[in-house]
């Protein structure tokens, strides 16, 4: 679309009237500016290459007018083609979603997107349910201590301690020192890695004999939770001020089904 405007300056009435006098010769010189101070009209043309409006003088020469009109038509054509490509791209994505969701032939766009979001949430819920029982590191740091379901027949009470965090070689030594400083009887230890994440699960027991009751065992569980949380906070703070070691950056990356898991019976291991 072409917009025209006039640049006008102060001019006497006789000069303006002279423009409408068919016998007057005061029609302006060859550069498009009249002797009476009235400028020739200009056209604003949208330049698609520059993305802005440019001033195109409308002179008496037919060639320049044709160039301005051609630029305006080209800009409109480019805009129309870009809009058509955008709609084709959106329709292609919607067609892909329709192929993933059943019974969507008569759904409008809003209903289709709502159905897709609902199914994605359902799949995510199913994935969480299916991963229960597997030692898979999660994205969020976690420290958890909870009692195990089975209770030993010798009067012992078992607890499971879980810590999930970023993998670093020195964190294993910190974890070992933390566990050694606690009055624990470790029974089992498992470790799993996925990409740059690691998850450790420790099973320890608390004997309810020699005046050690359930409250004392629960107090021990809280002590373990506090010690592991302090160790994790210390490791997170050190990672903020120091770059990752070369060993961690070169560690083999594992896929979802390539999770590395190791376990040991702590009663017979040397760790």
SEZA-934234 format. One line per field, with one value per residue (C-alpha): residue number from 0; residue in one letter; x, y, z. Coordinates in nm, 4 decimals. Layout:
% residues N
num <- c(NUM,...)
residu <- c(a,...)
c1 <- c(X,...)
c2 <- c(Y,...)
c3 <- c(Z,...)
This chain:
% residues 271
num <- c(0,1,2,3,4,5,6,7,8,9,10,11,12,13,14,15,16,17,18,19,20,21,22,23,24,25,26,27,28,29,30,31,32,33,34,35,36,37,38,39,40,41,42,43,44,45,46,47,48,49,50,51,52,53,54,55,56,57,58,59,60,61,62,63,64,65,66,67,68,69,70,71,72,73,74,75,76,77,78,79,80,81,82,83,84,85,86,87,88,89,90,91,92,93,94,95,96,97,98,99,100,101,102,103,104,105,106,107,108,109,110,111,112,113,114,115,116,117,118,119,120,121,122,123,124,125,126,127,128,129,130,131,132,133,134,135,136,137,138,139,140,141,142,143,144,145,146,147,148,149,150,151,152,153,154,155,156,157,158,159,160,161,162,163,164,165,166,167,168,169,170,171,172,173,174,175,176,177,178,179,180,181,182,183,184,185,186,187,188,189,190,191,192,193,194,195,196,197,198,199,200,201,202,203,204,205,206,207,208,209,210,211,212,213,214,215,216,217,218,219,220,221,222,223,224,225,226,227,228,229,230,231,232,233,234,235,236,237,238,239,240,241,242,243,244,245,246,247,248,249,250,251,252,253,254,255,256,257,258,259,260,261,262,263,264,265,266,267,268,269,270)
residu <- c(x,x,x,x,x,x,x,x,x,x,x,x,x,x,x,x,x,x,x,x,x,x,x,x,x,x,x,x,x,x,x,x,x,x,x,x,x,x,x,x,x,x,x,x,x,x,x,x,x,x,x,x,x,x,x,x,x,x,x,x,x,x,x,x,x,x,x,x,x,x,x,x,x,x,x,x,x,x,x,x,x,x,x,x,x,x,x,x,x,x,x,x,x,x,x,x,x,x,x,x,x,x,x,x,x,x,x,x,x,x,x,x,x,x,x,x,x,x,x,x,x,x,x,x,x,x,x,x,x,x,x,x,x,x,x,x,x,x,x,x,x,x,x,x,x,x,x,x,x,x,x,x,x,x,x,x,x,x,x,x,x,x,x,x,x,x,x,x,x,x,x,x,x,x,x,x,x,x,x,x,x,x,x,x,x,x,x,x,x,x,x,x,x,x,x,x,x,x,x,x,x,x,x,x,x,x,x,x,x,x,x,x,x,x,x,x,x,x,x,x,x,x,x,x,x,x,x,x,x,x,x,x,x,x,x,x,x,x,x,x,x,x,x,x,x,x,x,x,x,x,x,x,x,x,x,x,x,x,x,x,x,x,x,x,x,x,x,x,x,x,x)
c1 <- c(0.0000,0.1344,0.0686,0.1070,0.1610,0.2580,0.5372,0.4116,0.5803,0.4568,0.3376,0.1520,-0.2056,-0.1177,0.1312,-0.1226,-0.3901,-0.1390,-0.1189,-0.4828,-0.4483,-0.4300,-0.2427,0.0115,0.3619,0.4480,0.4358,0.7692,1.1114,1.2615,1.3694,1.0099,1.0028,0.7840,0.9053,0.6341,0.7688,0.5162,0.6906,0.5861,0.4018,0.5890,0.4913,0.5805,0.6811,0.7521,1.0948,1.0789,1.4592,1.5060,1.1807,1.0951,0.9041,1.1065,1.0151,0.9649,0.9239,0.6353,0.7836,0.6435,0.8607,0.6592,0.9576,1.0027,0.6332,0.6458,0.9471,0.7696,0.4572,0.6655,0.8354,0.5000,0.3610,0.6744,0.6451,0.2816,0.3683,0.6500,0.4207,0.1526,0.4007,0.5436,0.1945,0.1108,0.4279,0.3499,0.0008,0.1343,0.3883,0.1202,-0.1134,0.1710,0.2325,-0.1389,-0.1522,0.1344,-0.0532,-0.3685,-0.1686,-0.0484,-0.3898,-0.6767,-1.0256,-0.9284,-1.0710,-1.3501,-1.1673,-1.0892,-0.7454,-0.8216,-0.9741,-0.6846,-0.4238,-0.6178,-0.6335,-0.2606,-0.1730,-0.3949,-0.2295,0.1206,0.0364,-0.0985,0.2174,0.4333,0.2335,0.2707,0.6462,0.6780,0.4787,0.6863,1.0148,0.9258,1.1562,1.4381,1.7407,1.7184,1.8699,1.6309,1.7036,1.6400,1.8752,1.7225,1.8021,1.5579,1.5692,1.2746,1.2128,1.2111,0.9059,1.0769,1.1864,1.4573,1.3715,1.6689,1.5075,1.6611,1.4894,1.6059,1.6220,1.6885,1.8920,1.8814,2.0888,2.0605,2.2917,2.5420,2.8265,3.1739,3.4683,3.5296,3.1698,3.2222,3.4989,3.2808,2.9993,3.2280,3.3596,3.0068,2.8840,3.1921,3.1320,2.7828,2.7058,2.5532,2.5444,2.5361,2.3734,2.3489,2.4679,2.3620,2.4771,2.3365,2.4552,2.2729,2.4477,2.5931,2.3630,2.4130,2.1883,2.3038,2.0864,2.2121,2.0312,2.1324,1.9910,1.9235,1.9010,1.6164,1.7975,2.0094,1.7580,1.7487,1.3835,1.2020,1.2415,1.6184,1.6194,1.4132,1.6523,1.9373,1.7491,1.7121,2.0849,2.1639,1.9321,2.0940,2.4464,2.3676,2.1910,2.4915,2.7226,2.5000,2.4841,2.8625,2.9042,2.6546,2.8302,3.1715,3.0356,2.9164,3.2659,3.4775,3.4556,3.3859,3.6884,3.8090,3.7167,3.3535,3.3347,3.4849,3.2652,3.0725,2.7205,2.4487,2.1026,1.7810,1.8248,2.2002,2.1819,2.4819,2.3955,2.6211,2.5443,2.7196,2.6407,2.8076,2.8608,3.1192,3.2504,3.5677,3.4233)
c2 <- c(0.0000,0.3419,0.6485,0.9953,1.3198,1.6764,1.8797,2.2348,2.5526,2.9059,3.0418,3.3457,3.3215,3.4269,3.1434,2.8877,3.0210,3.0145,2.6389,2.6140,2.8652,2.6703,2.9557,2.9845,2.8557,2.8339,2.4527,2.4021,2.3396,2.0094,1.9140,1.8834,2.1956,2.4870,2.8441,2.9452,2.7106,2.4263,2.0916,1.8130,1.5145,1.2137,0.8500,0.6237,0.2767,-0.0186,-0.1640,-0.5354,-0.5671,-0.2821,-0.3361,0.0332,0.2967,0.5019,0.8241,0.7913,1.1237,1.1382,1.3356,1.3889,1.1160,0.8034,0.5723,0.6664,0.6201,0.2744,0.1842,0.2949,0.1006,-0.2073,-0.1869,-0.1560,-0.4568,-0.6599,-0.5759,-0.6852,-1.0052,-1.0890,-1.0290,-1.2522,-1.5325,-1.5118,-1.5315,-1.8322,-2.0143,-1.9419,-2.0885,-2.3954,-2.4509,-2.4267,-2.6586,-2.9077,-2.9135,-2.9568,-3.2455,-3.4118,-3.3779,-3.5216,-3.8262,-3.8806,-3.8489,-4.0788,-3.9573,-3.5985,-3.5686,-3.3305,-3.1438,-2.7759,-2.6400,-2.5541,-2.8961,-3.0699,-2.8873,-2.9574,-3.3285,-3.3402,-3.1697,-3.4142,-3.7146,-3.5788,-3.5412,-3.8957,-4.0310,-3.8442,-3.9917,-4.3411,-4.2904,-4.1921,-4.4974,-4.7274,-4.5924,-4.6782,-4.9450,-4.8441,-4.6519,-4.3627,-4.0216,-3.7295,-3.3716,-3.2214,-3.2636,-3.4785,-3.6122,-3.8579,-4.0913,-4.3212,-4.6510,-4.9679,-5.1902,-5.4995,-5.5192,-5.7582,-6.0524,-5.9784,-5.6644,-5.4279,-5.1475,-5.0679,-4.7268,-4.6262,-4.3107,-4.1618,-3.8778,-3.7531,-3.4827,-3.3947,-3.6392,-3.5314,-3.7550,-3.5803,-3.6191,-3.9923,-3.9284,-3.6746,-3.9262,-4.1939,-3.9617,-3.8541,-4.2108,-4.3141,-4.0320,-4.1622,-4.4550,-4.6645,-5.0317,-5.0294,-5.3292,-5.2365,-4.9619,-4.8865,-4.6174,-4.5222,-4.2610,-4.0991,-3.8310,-3.5915,-3.7055,-3.9690,-4.1361,-4.3259,-4.5425,-4.6775,-4.9183,-4.9118,-5.0700,-4.9554,-5.2181,-5.1731,-5.3308,-5.2106,-4.9360,-4.8146,-4.7633,-4.6459,-4.2779,-4.3203,-4.4877,-4.2044,-3.9537,-4.1378,-4.1153,-3.7390,-3.7137,-3.9011,-3.6722,-3.3613,-3.4886,-3.5761,-3.2427,-3.0521,-3.2480,-3.1739,-2.8020,-2.7912,-2.9668,-2.7345,-2.4263,-2.5457,-2.6151,-2.2544,-2.1123,-2.3762,-2.5232,-2.8883,-3.1120,-3.2613,-3.6073,-3.5086,-3.3422,-3.6465,-3.8986,-4.1257,-4.0009,-4.2631,-4.2763,-4.3565,-4.7280,-4.7019,-4.6099,-4.7431,-4.9099,-5.0762,-5.2250,-5.4092,-5.6022,-5.3810,-5.6645,-5.8256,-5.5393,-5.3410,-4.9970)
c3 <- c(0.0000,-0.0909,0.1207,-0.0256,0.1544,0.0770,0.2298,0.2303,0.3395,0.3666,0.0369,-0.0770,-0.1923,-0.5438,-0.5752,-0.4573,-0.6890,-0.9669,-0.9354,-1.0400,-1.3226,-1.6489,-1.8135,-1.5402,-1.6043,-1.2361,-1.2239,-1.0591,-1.2001,-1.2945,-0.9428,-0.8211,-0.6003,-0.7047,-0.7155,-0.4687,-0.1990,-0.2421,-0.2559,-0.4855,-0.3341,-0.2050,-0.1568,0.1344,0.0156,0.2471,0.1706,0.2601,0.2604,0.5086,0.6970,0.6966,0.5047,0.2557,0.0840,-0.2889,-0.4706,-0.7149,-0.9990,-1.3408,-1.4761,-1.5428,-1.4890,-1.1226,-1.0511,-1.2001,-0.9837,-0.6664,-0.7565,-0.8357,-0.4958,-0.3222,-0.5070,-0.4291,-0.0595,-0.0521,-0.2351,0.0080,0.3046,0.1548,0.0885,0.4414,0.5898,0.3727,0.4809,0.8457,0.8139,0.6337,0.9118,1.1826,0.9936,0.9543,1.3293,1.3962,1.1498,1.3367,1.6654,1.5094,1.4052,1.7634,1.9258,1.8380,1.7391,1.6561,1.3040,1.4035,1.6796,1.6481,1.7310,2.0946,2.1674,1.9949,2.2038,2.5246,2.4409,2.3639,2.6943,2.8831,2.7218,2.7882,3.1574,3.1639,3.0005,3.2505,3.5375,3.3938,3.3558,3.7217,3.8275,3.6067,3.7443,4.1019,4.2336,3.9979,4.1153,3.8661,3.9552,3.9243,3.8218,4.1661,4.4619,4.7323,5.0777,5.2285,5.5286,5.5917,5.7707,5.5650,5.5484,5.6799,6.0421,6.1441,6.3654,6.5907,6.7295,6.4757,6.2861,5.9326,5.7667,5.4074,5.3411,4.9892,4.8484,4.4884,4.3527,4.0799,4.0329,4.1391,4.2342,4.5659,4.6795,4.7209,4.9725,5.1556,5.1667,5.3065,5.5786,5.6712,5.7089,5.9077,6.1549,6.2387,6.4725,6.1947,6.1114,5.7302,5.5676,5.2005,4.9646,4.6062,4.3647,4.0245,3.7719,3.4815,3.2763,3.5364,3.8169,4.0842,4.3397,4.6475,4.8706,5.2047,5.4328,5.7991,6.1119,6.4644,6.7404,6.9899,7.2776,7.5652,7.6450,7.2816,7.1876,6.8754,6.9670,6.9816,6.6398,6.4956,6.6481,6.4769,6.1461,6.1903,6.2621,5.9412,5.7442,5.8897,5.8198,5.4574,5.4043,5.5385,5.3114,5.0095,5.0929,5.1224,4.7875,4.6164,4.7537,4.6348,4.2856,4.2521,4.3054,4.1333,3.7821,3.7273,3.7226,3.3983,3.5238,3.5653,3.2244,3.0515,3.2285,2.9965,2.9336,2.9707,2.8238,3.0084,2.9611,3.0127,3.3764,3.5635,3.8926,4.1459,4.4825,4.7591,5.0716,5.3266,5.5683,5.3394,5.1257,5.1838,5.1083)
